[in-house]
Amino acid sequence: MAEYQFITDTASLKDLCQRLERAPFVTVDTEFMRESTYYPDLCLIQVASPDEAAAVDPKADMDLSPLLDLITRAEVLKVMHAAGQDVEIIYNRTGETPWPLFDTQIAAMALGLGEQVSYATLVSHYLGHTLDKGARFTDWGRRPLDQRQLDYAIADVTHLAEIFPKMLEGLKQTGRGDWLDEDMQRLTDPKNYANEPENAWQRVKFPGRNAEALGRLKALAAWREREAQAKDLPRGRIVKDETLADLAGHPPKDQQALSRVRGLSKTWAANDIGERLMKALADAEPMPKSEIPDKPRGRPRLNADSSLVADLLKLLLKVRAKEADVASRLIGRAEDLERLAAGERSGLPLLEGWRYDVFGADALALVEGRRSFAVKDGRMVMTEVGD
């Protein structure tokens, strides 16, 4: 294991960040616990450059702002693997997302390494190492951390510092760097991580279109979000989604009726939290027509012929993905293929940009009868109709 620092004081952290800000890139990873809390409990931050590495203890008595400033600074390129939860943690701490960001799991799809490639697979492919995952399910919140935990954690950024230049070179050679821009921007969009109570209802499945019921759902979801944030508990520990939807659709007449609601404790019929729930219901207003979402499109209904066309499109996607040596998921989803087979053309990512060049143009020609499949020399190829 390469040498690294374990940082527990502000002065050492400032010195580290002053050095890292001059590095060509910084790899970042976090260890956290969130089984019993609303907000992830940040337990460790690991960072590395091509020249050094450090594990930073957020639970130590120090100021983390030098590191958080570094991670959100636009002049510093951040490299992470499967970064979604790490981005969420940074957003919760700073109100910002780390940009620019390079996610090696997304890049792996463009380089033909598969879909949702694990970090261990990436390390094996590029470095020939086998990671020790024995400390993966450790209790990161307990102190002191032992040497095995720290060694395990630091490997997630030191190996990444070696892998990133290799992946970057691969993208340059294939000309696929631009393919990732849209996915990286989507990953770092702050809207994905802002848990605004007034928008919390959008996460709850609710089949009705009634304005009054939707208004109650919005009020209840906002109430639950504030309760969960104030108590730092998972939403489901307050009220589960199914119960919340049932309350919105069939509101109790009074607080006493809460004792008969499945999924709620009978004590809610007389306690403070039950009182607050009833107040949220009483204050609810019908949802304005402008806020009522469009009915979800769902998957298109395909007849026998269009189902066969969708199957051909899936076959074509496999062929084109193999030829381009890229994960098929990065090109298109099964749902989009079905929409294309059903006659839809607008709003399909596979008919735009590089996806159109790699797959969309041929897919459209197949659907419109201008091309067909043929087998030549044992390979599946496409030919112009009439050739």
PAVO-428059 format. One record per residue (C-alpha): x, y, z; residue in one letter. Coordinates in steps of 0.2 Angstrom, whole numbers, plus 5000, padded with zeros to 4 digits. Last residue first. Example, Ala and Ser with C-alpha at 12.3 -4.5 7.8 and 13.67 -1.06 7.14 Angstrom:
2
506849955036s 506249785039a 
# end
This chain:
387
485049794734d 483149834734g 483049884752v 484849944757e 485749814767t 486149794785m 487349664792v 487349514803m 488949414801r 489149234795g 489949284778d 488449394774k 486849384784v 485549514780a 484549634790f 483449774781s 483549954776r 482350084769r 480850004778g 480450154789e 480850054805v 482549994798l 483050174792a 482650244809l 483750114817a 485150144805d 485150334808a 484950304827g 486350184830f 488150264829v 487750424821d 486050454830y 486950414846r 488250544842w 486950684842g 485150644842e 483950504837l 484450394851l 483950534863p 482150514859l 481150674862g 480250664845s 480150514834r 478750404840e 478050274828g 477750124839a 479450054835a 480250214840l 479350204856r 479850024859e 481750074856l 481550214868d 480950094882e 482349974878a 483550104882r 484850184870g 486650214867i 487450214884l 486450054888r 487249964873s 488949974881a 490250024868v 491349934857d 490750024841a 490449854833e 489749774848k 488549924851a 488049914833r 487549734834v 486749744851k 485749894845l 485249804829l 484549654839l 483549774850k 482849864835l 482349694828l 481449654844d 480549824843a 480049784825v 479349624831l 478349714844s 477749834831s 476949694821d 476149604835a 475449764842n 476449874854l 475649974868r 476950114872p 477850104889r 477250234901g 476650404896r 476450474913p 474850574914k 475450754913d 475850834930p 474550934939i 475451104943e 474551204930s 472851144936k 473251214953p 473351074967m 471851084979p 472351164996e 473051075011a 472951175027d 471851045035a 472950895029l 474550975036a 473651015052k 473150825053m 474950775052l 475450905065r 474250825077e 474850655073g 476550715077i 475950785094d 475150635101n 473350575102a 472850475087a 474650455083w 474750325097t 473950195086k 475550185076s 475350215058l 475550095044g 473650045042r 472650195047v 471450145061r 472250245075s 472350395063l 470450405065a 470650495082q 471450635073q 469850675063d 468950645047k 470450535040p 470950575022p 470650445009h 471650484994g 472950585003a 473050465018l 473250315006d 474650404997a 475550435013l 475250255019t 476050185003e 477550305004d 477950255021k 477750375036v 479150445048i 480350295047r 480050295028g 480750465026r 482350415034p 482750505050l 483750665054d 482350725066k 482150895058a 482450825040q 481250685043a 479950795050e 480150925036r 480050795023e 478450715031r 477650895031w 478150915012a 477450745008a 475850785017l 475550945009a 475850884991k 474850724994l 473350835000r 473450944985g 473550794974l 471950724982a 471050894980e 471650904961a 471050734957n 472250654945r 472450484954g 473850354952p 475050414966f 476850354967k 477750474979v 479350554972r 478450704965q 477650734983w 479350794989a 479350954978n 478751074992e 479950995004p 481451034994e 482650894993n 483950974981a 485050834975y 484450804957n 484150984954k 485951024957p 486350944940d 488050854943t 487550684936l 486550764921r 488050864916q 489150704917m 487850614906d 487750754893e 489650774892d 490050594890l 489950574871w 491150724869d 492550614875g 492250484862r 493650524849g 494250344850t 496050384854q 495550524865k 494350414875l 495750284877g 496950414883e 495750484896l 495450304902m 497250274904k 497450444913p 496050404925f 496650224930i 498250284940e 497350414950a 495950294952l 497150164960h 497550294973t 495750344976v 494850184981d 496450114988a 496350255002i 494750165009a 495449995010y 497150055018d 496150165030l 494950015035q 496449895037r 497450025048q 496050045061d 494750185062l 494650245080p 493250275080r 491550205074r 490650295060g 491450185046w 490650025053d 491349905040t 490449835026f 491849855013r 493249805025a 493549635016g 493549704999k 495349674995d 495549734977l 496349614964t 497549714954h 497949694935g 498049884933l 496849924919y 495649784919h 495749724937s 495549904944v 494049934933l 493249774938t 493549814957a 492749984954y 491149904947s 490649924929v 488849984928q 488649934910e 490149854901g 491949894897l 491649954880g 492550124882l 490950224882a 490250124895m 491850134906a 491650324905a 490050314914i 490950214928q 492450324927t 491450484932d 492350644927f 491750794936l 491950984932p 491051024943w 490750954960p 488951004965t 488551154976e 487451184991g 488951155002t 488751005014r 487150935006n 487950954989y 489550864994i 488550725001i 487450704985e 488950714974v 489650564983d 488050474982q 488050494963g 489850474959a 489950294952a 491850314952h 492550494955m 493750614946v 493750794950k 494550924939l 494951084948v 494651254941e 492851244944a 493051234963r 491851124971t 493050994978i 494351124983l 493051224993d 492551065002l 494351025006l 494651205013p 492951205021s 493251045032l 493651145048d 494351025062m 493850925077d 493850755070a 492250675063k 492650735045p 494250625045d 495250655029v 496150515021a 497650575010a 498550534994a 500050604985e 500850634968d 499650584954p 498250664965s 497250584979a 495750614990v 494850515003q 493450585013i 492850485029l 491350465040c 489950575032l 488350525039d 487150525024p 485650645028y 483950565033y 484750445045t 484650255050s 485450165036e 486450315030r 488350275034m 489750355024f 491350325016e 491850455003t 492850454986d 493850584977v 495250584963t 496050754960v 496650814943f 498050914935p 498750954953a 498951134958r 497451134969e 498150974977l 499551064985r 498551204993q 497251074998c 498550975008l 499251125017d 497451175022k 497150995028l 498650995039s 498151155047a 496351105050t 496750945060d 496350755058t 497250705042i 497750525039f 499150545026q 499650425013y 501050305009e 500750174995a 500050005000m 
# end
